[in-house]
């Protein structure tokens, strides 16, 4: 796959996302109005209209696909597209959809356990990557609009990056030292 091929994919995917978000906004407009969402579902906190997502989501999609391209492109002429990016995107997309469904059905326990499991997963997998970010936002788009999922995943990505890049190496270092101590005591 060449850079121009990935550019076309980026362009088509962004166009599909843009058409989908604007179709959803027009649908909402003619079927009761475009909803606004308050932070933490509290009326005294700021609210964000889904109209803002009509601009943010296409820009975010274009930006994140560019980040993915830069990360996987070592050679400027050709590169192989890793399928793990698609799996990570689909996993985050599914996670966002499930979280939205549980929230819509007003189940309180599954979303809590999902968030805890996501933070545990962050110790073993880099959930802060662009494909996970984009999948999560697009998965929650229908239920929460464009702004709240971006805020939520930004916080989760920061925590995930801290867990994966700082806590995980610290735990691996401690485990290797303990392993060394155990093996050295056995040899004595």
Backbone as ProteinMPNN parsed JSONL, in Angstrom:
{"seq_chain_A": "XXXXXXXXXXXXXXXXXXXXXXXXXXXXXXXXXXXXXXXXXXXXXXXXXXXXXXXXXXXXXXXXXXXXXXXXXXXXXXXXXXXXXXXXXXXXXXXXXXXXXXXXXXXXXXXXXXXXXXXXXXXXXXXXXXXXXXXXXXXXXXXXXXXXXXXXXXXXXXXXXXXXXXXXXXXXXXXXXXXXXXXXXXXX", "coords_chain_A": {"N_chain_A": [[0.858, -1.18, 0.0], [0.574, 2.158, -0.873], [1.453, 5.587, -0.031], [-0.38, 7.266, -1.297], [-2.527, 5.542, -1.663], [-3.313, 5.087, 0.99], [-4.027, 7.676, 1.601], [-6.297, 7.968, -0.002], [-7.975, 6.085, 1.24], [-8.191, 7.303, 3.717], [-9.484, 9.666, 2.965], [-11.929, 8.664, 1.884], [-12.985, 7.296, 4.13], [-13.252, 9.382, 5.961], [-15.102, 10.92, 4.545], [-17.322, 9.189, 4.558], [-17.862, 9.061, 7.312], [-18.441, 11.757, 7.756], [-20.747, 12.141, 6.147], [-22.435, 10.345, 7.459], [-22.645, 11.465, 10.082], [-23.798, 13.948, 9.536], [-26.159, 13.153, 8.316], [-27.383, 11.933, 10.511], [-27.666, 14.215, 12.146], [-29.427, 15.809, 10.613], [-31.608, 14.088, 10.551], [-32.243, 14.024, 13.315], [-32.914, 16.726, 13.607], [-35.312, 16.983, 12.164], [-36.916, 15.276, 13.555], [-37.835, 15.926, 16.198], [-35.82, 17.591, 17.087], [-32.353, 18.545, 17.498], [-30.455, 16.976, 19.903], [-29.053, 18.122, 23.059], [-26.356, 17.578, 25.282], [-25.617, 17.319, 28.673], [-22.793, 17.717, 30.796], [-21.971, 15.044, 32.888], [-24.669, 14.542, 33.202], [-25.956, 16.637, 34.477], [-27.896, 19.453, 34.988], [-26.864, 21.901, 35.793], [-24.309, 21.99, 34.834], [-22.197, 22.64, 31.943], [-23.636, 22.338, 28.635], [-23.578, 20.499, 25.546], [-24.274, 20.797, 22.192], [-25.341, 18.495, 19.687], [-24.831, 19.455, 17.191], [-22.301, 20.528, 17.184], [-20.735, 18.286, 16.974], [-20.953, 17.721, 14.291], [-18.976, 19.157, 13.067], [-16.676, 18.598, 14.588], [-16.308, 15.748, 14.567], [-15.73, 14.89, 11.8], [-13.289, 16.317, 11.491], [-11.772, 15.234, 13.568], [-11.676, 12.549, 12.748], [-10.204, 12.733, 10.336], [-7.777, 13.759, 11.36], [-6.986, 11.714, 13.218], [-6.74, 9.475, 11.545], [-4.604, 10.339, 10.053], [-2.663, 10.339, 12.06], [-2.504, 7.591, 12.537], [-1.504, 6.759, 10.075], [1.019, 8.018, 10.061], [2.212, 6.661, 12.188], [2.412, 3.99, 11.33], [3.802, 4.08, 9.002], [6.829, 3.544, 7.956], [8.491, 3.463, 5.777], [8.541, 5.709, 3.136], [7.581, 5.187, 0.609], [6.238, 2.655, 0.233], [4.147, 0.642, 2.345], [3.017, -1.844, 4.647], [-0.235, -2.468, 5.651], [-1.125, -2.961, 8.92], [-3.261, -5.445, 10.198], [-3.999, -5.455, 12.794], [-4.656, -2.915, 13.542], [-7.191, -2.523, 12.474], [-8.571, -4.439, 13.979], [-8.254, -3.361, 16.563], [-9.622, -0.947, 16.247], [-12.228, -1.918, 15.694], [-12.736, -3.318, 18.061], [-12.73, -1.216, 19.965], [-14.821, 0.265, 18.905], [-16.98, -1.512, 19.211], [-16.936, -1.68, 22.004], [-17.633, 0.974, 22.661], [-20.242, 1.053, 21.591], [-21.54, -0.93, 23.147], [-21.272, 0.215, 25.695], [-22.834, 2.5, 25.322], [-25.341, 1.321, 24.839], [-25.873, 0.015, 27.296], [-25.955, 2.267, 28.924], [-28.135, 3.641, 27.826], [-30.189, 1.843, 28.368], [-30.277, 2.152, 31.021], [-28.766, 0.667, 32.817], [-26.623, 0.376, 35.522], [-24.472, -1.038, 36.627], [-23.02, -2.655, 34.582], [-21.699, -0.628, 32.867], [-19.897, 0.481, 34.742], [-18.261, -1.737, 35.427], [-17.25, -2.239, 32.917], [-15.657, 0.009, 32.488], [-13.75, -0.292, 34.513], [-12.599, -2.708, 33.697], [-11.54, -1.836, 31.299], [-9.524, -0.127, 32.163], [-7.887, -2.008, 33.39], [-7.206, -3.482, 31.142], [-5.658, -1.585, 29.916], [-3.183, -1.863, 31.046], [-2.024, -3.884, 29.61], [-2.417, -3.452, 26.922], [-2.083, -0.874, 24.496], [-4.386, 1.316, 24.842], [-4.628, 3.938, 24.246], [-4.09, 4.627, 21.686], [-4.631, 5.956, 18.35], [-6.51, 4.559, 16.745], [-8.091, 3.215, 18.596], [-9.133, 5.371, 19.993], [-10.642, 6.653, 17.974], [-12.462, 4.593, 17.268], [-13.898, 4.248, 19.683], [-15.127, 6.784, 19.98], [-16.724, 6.912, 17.64], [-18.359, 4.733, 18.131], [-19.906, 5.582, 20.271], [-21.241, 7.706, 19.284], [-23.922, 7.897, 18.25], [-25.558, 7.798, 20.534], [-24.516, 9.698, 22.377], [-23.727, 11.957, 20.981], [-21.195, 14.111, 19.552], [-19.32, 15.452, 21.212], [-19.188, 14.678, 24.012], [-18.267, 11.894, 23.952], [-15.677, 12.371, 22.972], [-14.538, 13.855, 25.05], [-14.697, 11.956, 27.126], [-13.138, 9.769, 26.152], [-10.719, 11.036, 25.845], [-9.904, 11.503, 28.477], [-9.813, 8.82, 29.364], [-7.845, 7.861, 27.628], [-5.588, 9.31, 28.41], [-5.256, 8.318, 31.023], [-4.91, 5.633, 30.333], [-2.536, 5.769, 28.802], [-0.74, 6.546, 30.801], [-0.886, 4.285, 32.475], [0.023, 2.262, 30.726], [2.532, 3.148, 29.798], [3.991, 3.957, 32.042], [3.21, 2.757, 34.579], [3.055, 0.009, 33.879], [5.75, -0.63, 32.831], [7.093, -0.202, 35.255], [5.963, -2.187, 36.894], [6.8, -4.46, 35.465], [9.549, -4.203, 35.754], [9.862, -4.493, 38.547], [8.857, -7.094, 38.795], [10.791, -8.492, 37.312], [13.05, -8.083, 38.91], [12.241, -9.348, 41.263], [11.994, -11.933, 40.294], [14.637, -12.439, 39.641], [15.77, -12.38, 42.205], [14.502, -14.591, 43.384], [15.415, -16.718, 41.743], [18.17, -16.512, 42.216], [18.346, -17.121, 44.919], [17.545, -19.78, 44.886], [19.664, -20.96, 43.583], [21.669, -20.774, 45.426]], "CA_chain_A": [[0.0, 0.0, 0.0], [1.373, 3.374, -0.957], [0.914, 6.739, 0.689], [-1.57, 7.771, -1.987], [-3.618, 4.604, -1.364], [-3.809, 5.368, 2.336], [-4.701, 8.973, 1.53], [-7.637, 7.718, -0.535], [-8.738, 5.432, 2.312], [-8.456, 8.359, 4.709], [-10.472, 10.565, 2.376], [-13.218, 7.962, 1.806], [-13.485, 7.024, 5.475], [-13.692, 10.672, 6.517], [-16.33, 11.297, 3.844], [-18.405, 8.337, 5.061], [-18.17, 9.525, 8.671], [-19.074, 13.076, 7.631], [-22.111, 11.937, 5.65], [-23.21, 9.681, 8.514], [-22.943, 12.385, 11.191], [-24.736, 14.971, 9.066], [-27.445, 12.482, 8.146], [-27.929, 11.805, 11.857], [-28.076, 15.544, 12.612], [-30.638, 16.201, 9.87], [-32.665, 13.224, 11.067], [-32.61, 14.56, 14.633], [-33.537, 18.042, 13.435], [-36.681, 16.828, 11.697], [-37.631, 14.339, 14.418], [-37.834, 16.351, 17.598], [-34.741, 18.522, 17.393], [-31.02, 18.022, 17.773], [-30.298, 16.991, 21.367], [-27.856, 18.614, 23.737], [-25.963, 16.686, 26.369], [-24.954, 17.991, 29.787], [-21.737, 16.965, 31.456], [-22.409, 14.252, 34.041], [-26.138, 14.59, 33.226], [-26.401, 17.636, 35.459], [-28.372, 20.653, 34.307], [-26.075, 23.067, 36.165], [-23.04, 21.923, 34.125], [-22.349, 23.027, 30.536], [-24.207, 21.374, 27.697], [-23.003, 20.531, 24.209], [-25.213, 20.402, 21.162], [-24.809, 17.543, 18.719], [-24.392, 20.187, 16.005], [-20.852, 20.692, 17.279], [-20.147, 17.046, 16.477], [-20.928, 17.761, 12.835], [-17.678, 19.72, 12.672], [-15.581, 17.941, 15.317], [-16.099, 14.342, 14.213], [-14.932, 14.759, 10.565], [-11.918, 16.788, 11.727], [-11.117, 14.23, 14.404], [-11.432, 11.372, 11.91], [-9.09, 13.057, 9.437], [-6.571, 13.899, 12.182], [-6.58, 10.426, 13.778], [-6.267, 8.62, 10.454], [-3.261, 10.835, 9.749], [-1.786, 9.832, 13.131], [-2.303, 6.164, 12.275], [-0.623, 6.667, 8.918], [2.385, 8.386, 10.467], [2.749, 5.642, 13.086], [2.702, 2.718, 10.674], [4.541, 4.299, 7.767], [8.267, 3.727, 8.141], [9.017, 3.733, 4.454], [7.663, 6.71, 2.518], [7.02, 4.762, -0.675], [5.25, 1.597, 0.443], [4.074, 0.061, 3.677], [1.975, -2.863, 4.797], [-1.222, -2.05, 6.644], [-1.332, -4.029, 9.914], [-4.662, -5.758, 10.463], [-4.262, -5.208, 14.212], [-5.29, -1.597, 13.65], [-8.618, -2.744, 12.224], [-9.108, -5.142, 15.151], [-8.322, -2.415, 17.684], [-10.721, -0.037, 15.944], [-13.498, -2.634, 15.861], [-12.901, -3.589, 19.484], [-13.123, 0.03, 20.627], [-16.144, 0.601, 18.368], [-17.919, -2.388, 19.91], [-16.953, -1.257, 23.4], [-18.424, 2.204, 22.712], [-21.649, 0.712, 21.353], [-22.051, -1.622, 24.331], [-21.379, 1.196, 26.771], [-23.995, 3.33, 25.001], [-26.561, 0.529, 25.022], [-26.103, -0.143, 28.735], [-26.339, 3.566, 29.466], [-29.482, 3.932, 27.357], [-31.103, 0.957, 29.092], [-30.147, 2.602, 32.409], [-28.043, -0.273, 33.665], [-25.509, 1.107, 36.117], [-23.33, -1.894, 36.934], [-22.144, -3.014, 33.453], [-20.747, 0.413, 32.463], [-18.846, 0.609, 35.748], [-17.34, -2.854, 35.265], [-16.573, -2.065, 31.638], [-14.591, 1.016, 32.66], [-12.687, -0.9, 35.321], [-11.899, -3.682, 32.847], [-10.774, -1.079, 30.314], [-8.306, 0.336, 32.821], [-7.024, -3.182, 33.54], [-6.7, -3.777, 29.804], [-4.652, -0.581, 29.582], [-1.877, -2.34, 31.506], [-1.508, -4.87, 28.672], [-2.612, -3.021, 25.537], [-2.107, 0.598, 24.42], [-5.722, 1.785, 24.477], [-4.558, 5.367, 23.948], [-3.764, 4.821, 20.27], [-5.618, 6.686, 17.546], [-7.594, 3.69, 16.266], [-8.99, 2.979, 19.737], [-9.798, 6.658, 20.236], [-11.648, 6.859, 16.929], [-13.495, 3.569, 17.393], [-14.723, 4.548, 20.846], [-15.944, 7.971, 19.69], [-17.748, 6.572, 16.648], [-19.291, 3.802, 18.758], [-20.791, 6.3, 21.197], [-21.732, 8.884, 18.58], [-25.377, 7.926, 18.11], [-26.196, 8.024, 21.823], [-24.006, 10.843, 23.133], [-23.274, 13.064, 20.152], [-19.773, 14.118, 19.238], [-18.42, 16.094, 22.169], [-18.998, 13.893, 25.232], [-17.336, 10.781, 23.761], [-14.309, 12.886, 22.831], [-14.071, 14.197, 26.4], [-14.542, 10.713, 27.891], [-12.001, 8.973, 25.678], [-9.483, 11.782, 26.116], [-9.532, 11.197, 29.866], [-9.431, 7.407, 29.421], [-6.584, 7.698, 26.905], [-4.515, 9.822, 29.268], [-5.05, 7.325, 32.087], [-4.364, 4.442, 29.686], [-1.127, 6.014, 28.456], [0.003, 6.513, 32.064], [-0.815, 2.895, 32.92], [0.805, 1.435, 29.805], [3.902, 3.629, 29.617], [4.697, 4.209, 33.301], [2.918, 1.733, 35.586], [3.409, -1.304, 33.339], [7.198, -0.868, 32.92], [7.472, -0.311, 36.661], [5.569, -3.515, 37.361], [7.679, -5.434, 34.821], [10.862, -4.064, 36.387], [9.773, -5.107, 39.873], [8.71, -8.536, 38.593], [12.078, -9.054, 36.893], [13.94, -8.075, 40.078], [11.792, -10.414, 42.158], [12.339, -13.182, 39.64], [16.085, -12.585, 39.801], [16.018, -12.728, 43.615], [14.032, -15.959, 43.614], [16.321, -17.655, 41.072], [19.49, -16.464, 42.846], [18.235, -17.837, 46.201], [17.475, -21.208, 44.588], [20.98, -21.44, 43.179], [22.561, -20.791, 46.61]], "C_chain_A": [[0.893, 1.228, 0.0], [0.716, 4.486, -0.149], [-0.354, 7.275, 0.023], [-2.769, 6.845, -1.775], [-4.198, 4.881, 0.018], [-4.509, 6.721, 2.382], [-6.117, 8.816, 1.004], [-8.526, 7.06, 0.519], [-9.135, 6.462, 3.362], [-9.55, 9.297, 4.217], [-11.856, 9.91, 2.338], [-13.815, 7.728, 3.192], [-13.99, 8.306, 6.127], [-14.983, 11.132, 5.846], [-17.518, 10.477, 4.341], [-18.833, 8.78, 6.451], [-18.888, 10.862, 8.624], [-20.518, 12.949, 7.166], [-22.985, 11.321, 6.734], [-23.582, 10.653, 9.633], [-23.938, 13.451, 10.743], [-26.112, 14.383, 8.78], [-28.139, 12.336, 9.495], [-28.422, 13.153, 12.392], [-29.346, 16.021, 11.911], [-31.825, 15.372, 10.339], [-33.155, 13.75, 12.415], [-33.367, 15.879, 14.509], [-35.011, 17.915, 13.048], [-37.511, 15.846, 12.538], [-37.472, 14.718, 15.88], [-36.72, 17.301, 17.982], [-33.431, 17.828, 17.731], [-30.772, 18.109, 19.272], [-29.008, 17.676, 21.815], [-27.606, 17.693, 24.919], [-25.217, 17.496, 27.418], [-23.845, 17.098, 30.333], [-22.305, 16.3, 32.702], [-23.918, 14.252, 34.239], [-26.661, 15.564, 34.285], [-26.718, 18.923, 34.724], [-27.525, 21.889, 34.626], [-24.687, 23.072, 35.513], [-23.256, 22.27, 32.653], [-22.946, 21.918, 29.676], [-23.567, 21.577, 26.327], [-24.047, 20.031, 23.225], [-24.551, 19.398, 20.229], [-24.373, 18.223, 17.421], [-22.874, 20.358, 15.998], [-20.128, 19.444, 16.78], [-20.077, 16.985, 14.965], [-19.634, 18.333, 12.285], [-16.537, 18.913, 13.302], [-15.283, 16.53, 14.817], [-15.363, 14.185, 12.874], [-13.483, 15.225, 10.743], [-11.131, 15.778, 12.557], [-10.772, 12.982, 13.594], [-10.235, 11.599, 10.999], [-7.769, 13.109, 10.212], [-6.084, 12.544, 12.687], [-6.118, 9.446, 12.701], [-4.877, 9.057, 9.996], [-2.259, 10.341, 10.792], [-1.491, 8.345, 12.919], [-1.317, 5.986, 11.126], [0.825, 6.975, 9.297], [3.011, 7.302, 11.345], [3.173, 4.386, 12.347], [3.566, 2.87, 9.424], [6.005, 4.567, 8.075], [8.932, 4.089, 6.833], [8.043, 4.667, 3.744], [7.031, 6.23, 1.218], [5.947, 3.692, -0.512], [5.27, 1.147, 1.888], [2.942, -0.954, 3.688], [1.05, -2.431, 5.925], [-1.443, -3.18, 7.637], [-2.813, -4.216, 10.231], [-5.012, -5.517, 11.923], [-4.908, -3.841, 14.436], [-6.793, -1.718, 13.437], [-9.261, -3.439, 13.419], [-9.247, -4.206, 16.349], [-9.464, -1.428, 17.482], [-12.061, -0.709, 16.199], [-13.763, -2.979, 17.319], [-13.36, -2.352, 20.246], [-14.507, 0.476, 20.174], [-17.225, -0.215, 19.076], [-18.048, -2.004, 21.377], [-17.809, 0.01, 23.559], [-19.909, 1.941, 22.511], [-22.25, 0.039, 22.583], [-22.232, -0.662, 25.51], [-22.606, 2.095, 26.561], [-25.305, 2.583, 25.229], [-26.875, 0.369, 26.499], [-26.536, 1.174, 29.371], [-27.779, 3.906, 29.074], [-30.524, 3.091, 28.087], [-31.072, 1.211, 30.595], [-29.634, 1.512, 33.342], [-26.843, 0.469, 34.232], [-24.283, 0.232, 36.343], [-22.461, -2.224, 35.718], [-21.222, -1.88, 32.989], [-19.596, 0.602, 33.454], [-17.801, -0.494, 35.571], [-16.589, -2.773, 33.93], [-15.429, -1.069, 31.761], [-13.43, 0.457, 33.479], [-11.896, -1.898, 34.479], [-11.068, -2.976, 31.776], [-9.469, -0.58, 30.918], [-7.349, -0.828, 33.093], [-6.411, -3.581, 32.197], [-5.577, -2.82, 29.415], [-3.267, -0.962, 30.084], [-1.22, -3.265, 30.488], [-1.597, -4.436, 27.212], [-2.694, -1.495, 25.496], [-3.455, 1.136, 23.922], [-5.733, 3.258, 24.089], [-4.283, 5.639, 22.469], [-4.944, 5.384, 19.496], [-6.781, 5.803, 17.101], [-8.584, 3.373, 17.385], [-9.793, 4.238, 20.041], [-10.942, 6.843, 19.245], [-12.784, 5.843, 17.026], [-14.438, 3.84, 18.547], [-15.658, 5.726, 20.563], [-17.052, 7.629, 18.702], [-18.777, 5.595, 17.221], [-20.299, 4.488, 19.663], [-21.499, 7.475, 20.53], [-23.249, 8.975, 18.543], [-26.056, 8.307, 19.417], [-25.795, 9.349, 22.455], [-23.577, 12.026, 22.285], [-21.768, 13.002, 19.959], [-18.857, 14.576, 20.345], [-18.155, 15.227, 23.393], [-18.11, 12.665, 25.026], [-15.886, 11.228, 23.608], [-13.732, 13.23, 24.203], [-13.783, 12.928, 27.192], [-13.3, 9.956, 27.448], [-10.69, 9.722, 25.834], [-8.993, 11.484, 27.526], [-9.063, 9.747, 29.975], [-8.103, 7.151, 28.709], [-5.402, 8.201, 27.727], [-4.212, 8.839, 30.395], [-4.419, 6.061, 31.497], [-2.905, 4.601, 29.3], [-0.257, 5.976, 29.705], [0.18, 5.068, 32.535], [0.113, 2.067, 32.035], [2.27, 1.858, 29.742], [4.684, 3.824, 30.911], [4.464, 3.083, 34.305], [3.366, 0.355, 35.106], [4.918, -1.551, 33.355], [7.692, -0.976, 34.365], [7.141, -1.678, 37.224], [6.467, -4.594, 36.752], [9.085, -5.395, 35.425], [10.873, -4.739, 37.751], [9.658, -6.626, 39.753], [10.03, -9.171, 38.17], [13.068, -9.093, 38.051], [13.552, -9.173, 41.063], [12.139, -11.787, 41.586], [13.831, -13.467, 39.784], [16.427, -12.998, 41.225], [15.622, -14.167, 43.903], [14.99, -16.969, 42.973], [17.705, -17.642, 41.706], [19.471, -17.179, 44.211], [18.176, -19.339, 45.986], [18.845, -21.762, 44.247], [21.954, -21.492, 44.346], [22.304, -21.948, 47.452]], "O_chain_A": [[1.845, 1.323, 0.775], [-0.404, 4.353, 0.343], [-1.29, 7.69, 0.707], [-3.906, 7.313, -1.712], [-5.415, 4.906, 0.199], [-5.478, 6.893, 3.121], [-7.04, 9.459, 1.505], [-9.69, 7.431, 0.675], [-10.273, 6.484, 3.831], [-10.44, 9.675, 4.979], [-12.847, 10.535, 2.719], [-15.01, 7.939, 3.402], [-15.039, 8.308, 6.771], [-15.865, 11.676, 6.51], [-18.607, 11.02, 4.525], [-20.026, 8.867, 6.739], [-19.842, 11.08, 9.37], [-21.412, 13.58, 7.729], [-24.136, 11.721, 6.913], [-24.727, 10.658, 10.083], [-24.833, 13.815, 11.505], [-27.125, 15.052, 8.983], [-29.339, 12.584, 9.612], [-29.478, 13.222, 13.022], [-30.24, 16.576, 12.551], [-32.925, 15.897, 10.506], [-34.359, 13.9, 12.622], [-34.343, 16.114, 15.222], [-35.856, 18.657, 13.551], [-38.686, 15.622, 12.246], [-37.024, 13.913, 16.696], [-36.687, 17.773, 19.118], [-33.408, 16.684, 18.185], [-30.867, 19.189, 19.854], [-28.033, 17.788, 21.072], [-28.532, 17.107, 25.479], [-24.306, 18.261, 27.1], [-23.959, 15.872, 30.328], [-23.031, 16.925, 33.475], [-24.393, 13.985, 35.343], [-27.695, 15.32, 34.907], [-25.913, 19.42, 33.937], [-27.469, 22.822, 33.826], [-23.962, 24.06, 35.628], [-24.384, 22.201, 32.164], [-22.782, 20.73, 29.953], [-23.086, 22.66, 25.995], [-24.631, 18.964, 23.412], [-23.341, 19.449, 20.009], [-23.629, 17.635, 16.636], [-22.242, 20.337, 14.941], [-19.032, 19.538, 16.226], [-19.237, 16.276, 14.409], [-19.243, 18.025, 11.16], [-15.556, 18.587, 12.634], [-14.118, 16.163, 14.663], [-14.424, 13.391, 12.815], [-12.559, 14.608, 10.212], [-9.964, 15.504, 12.275], [-9.685, 12.425, 13.747], [-9.352, 10.746, 10.904], [-6.761, 12.563, 9.763], [-4.893, 12.248, 12.598], [-5.194, 8.667, 12.932], [-4.065, 8.223, 9.595], [-1.137, 9.968, 10.45], [-0.358, 7.9, 13.102], [-0.406, 5.161, 11.2], [1.744, 6.264, 8.89], [4.213, 7.052, 11.255], [4.184, 3.776, 12.694], [4.01, 1.873, 8.854], [6.378, 5.69, 8.416], [9.832, 4.927, 6.792], [6.836, 4.425, 3.758], [6.041, 6.808, 0.768], [4.857, 3.82, -1.07], [6.288, 1.258, 2.572], [2.039, -0.921, 2.852], [1.5, -2.073, 7.013], [-1.901, -4.255, 7.249], [-3.525, -3.248, 10.5], [-6.188, -5.388, 12.265], [-5.627, -3.645, 15.415], [-7.577, -1.084, 14.143], [-10.364, -3.079, 13.831], [-10.246, -4.257, 17.066], [-10.188, -1.106, 18.424], [-12.933, -0.133, 16.849], [-14.91, -2.933, 17.763], [-14.269, -2.426, 21.073], [-15.28, 1.008, 20.971], [-18.254, 0.322, 19.486], [-19.148, -2.002, 21.928], [-18.614, 0.103, 24.485], [-20.744, 2.542, 23.187], [-23.346, 0.397, 23.015], [-23.229, -0.728, 26.228], [-23.325, 2.409, 27.51], [-26.265, 3.149, 25.751], [-28.017, 0.564, 26.914], [-27.389, 1.188, 30.258], [-28.549, 4.401, 29.897], [-31.616, 3.573, 28.389], [-31.777, 0.543, 31.352], [-30.021, 1.444, 34.508], [-26.118, 1.127, 33.486], [-23.158, 0.724, 36.257], [-21.242, -2.083, 35.811], [-20.047, -2.142, 32.733], [-18.459, 0.852, 33.053], [-16.6, -0.222, 35.566], [-15.435, -3.189, 33.833], [-14.354, -1.28, 31.2], [-12.265, 0.707, 33.169], [-10.667, -1.93, 34.541], [-10.007, -3.468, 31.392], [-8.428, -0.606, 30.262], [-6.132, -0.653, 33.033], [-5.244, -3.968, 32.127], [-4.66, -3.189, 28.682], [-2.271, -0.432, 29.593], [0.001, -3.421, 30.491], [-0.917, -5.003, 26.357], [-3.311, -0.888, 26.372], [-3.635, 1.378, 22.728], [-6.761, 3.768, 23.645], [-4.25, 6.799, 22.059], [-6.094, 5.301, 19.927], [-7.925, 6.258, 17.083], [-9.786, 3.274, 17.14], [-10.991, 4.17, 20.313], [-12.069, 7.152, 19.632], [-13.951, 6.208, 16.879], [-15.651, 3.68, 18.409], [-16.848, 5.665, 20.873], [-18.202, 8.019, 18.906], [-19.945, 5.63, 16.831], [-21.428, 4.018, 19.803], [-22.286, 8.165, 21.178], [-23.802, 10.047, 18.786], [-27.029, 9.06, 19.41], [-26.641, 10.05, 23.01], [-23.099, 13.02, 22.832], [-21.145, 11.963, 20.178], [-17.713, 14.127, 20.415], [-16.998, 15.055, 23.777], [-17.254, 12.409, 25.873], [-14.971, 10.542, 24.062], [-12.571, 12.93, 24.484], [-12.749, 12.828, 27.854], [-12.494, 9.546, 28.283], [-9.639, 9.091, 25.945], [-7.806, 11.241, 27.739], [-8.041, 9.469, 30.601], [-7.321, 6.308, 29.147], [-4.337, 7.583, 27.733], [-3.049, 8.561, 30.687], [-3.504, 5.486, 32.087], [-2.118, 3.667, 29.454], [0.846, 5.432, 29.673], [1.273, 4.676, 32.946], [0.899, 1.263, 32.536], [3.154, 1.008, 29.644], [5.915, 3.853, 30.886], [5.424, 2.515, 34.828], [3.994, -0.387, 35.862], [5.345, -2.595, 33.85], [8.601, -1.753, 34.658], [7.943, -2.266, 37.949], [6.853, -5.539, 37.441], [9.728, -6.432, 35.585], [11.803, -5.48, 38.069], [10.286, -7.361, 40.515], [10.358, -10.27, 38.617], [13.847, -10.039, 38.162], [14.414, -9.845, 41.628], [12.533, -12.691, 42.322], [14.233, -14.606, 40.022], [17.276, -13.865, 41.435], [16.343, -14.882, 44.6], [15.336, -17.971, 43.599], [18.363, -18.681, 41.732], [20.473, -17.773, 44.61], [18.693, -20.102, 46.802], [19.157, -22.904, 44.583], [22.968, -22.185, 44.268], [22.958, -22.12, 48.481]]}, "name": "protein", "num_of_chains": 1, "seq": "XXXXXXXXXXXXXXXXXXXXXXXXXXXXXXXXXXXXXXXXXXXXXXXXXXXXXXXXXXXXXXXXXXXXXXXXXXXXXXXXXXXXXXXXXXXXXXXXXXXXXXXXXXXXXXXXXXXXXXXXXXXXXXXXXXXXXXXXXXXXXXXXXXXXXXXXXXXXXXXXXXXXXXXXXXXXXXXXXXXXXXXXXXXX"}
